[in-house]
Structures are given as structure tokens and as C-alpha cells.
Amino acid sequence: MAGLDFNLLYDEPGNQLFGEVIYKSGGLTIIELDAEDFSRVSFDEDSGLYTYGSVLGCDISEFFVQLLFEKVYSA
């Protein structure tokens, strides 16, 4: 179908599903976080915050979006 392009961001962090489907000019690209990506985000029980590198945050999805962005634009 001509002219149909889309990006679909999906997430289900509890099941370790997080990715993006990109359909552009007839080509389909699927980029997903894998176990190694998920392991880069950790939870600190003392503070109740998630960490990614040296950044702290309370919303784990924000870190997954950052990881996905890094995968999309490093490919």
C-alpha cells in the first residue's frame, strides 16, 4: 500500500517486552530490548528508585525508552 508508513512503540515491562516496529517504504523493522538491555536497569530497594548508569528515576519505562532510542539510532 503506497504512502502507508508507521511506527509502533510497545511495552509490557512486567513480561520484558519493549520495542518498536517501524514500517517505512514497504520495509518492516522490529527493534526490541533483550535480556542484556533489561539487565542494565536496576532497582535500589533502599531508595525505591531505578538506576540506569548514573541516572536515578522512579519510572522504569523512561529508562527502557532511552535504551530503545540508543538501539534504534545506533543501528
Summary of the structure (lengths in Angstrom):
residues: 75
radius of gyration: 14.6
end to end distance: 26.1
largest distance: 53.2
contacts: 169
relative contact order: 0.18
helix: 31%
strand: 43%
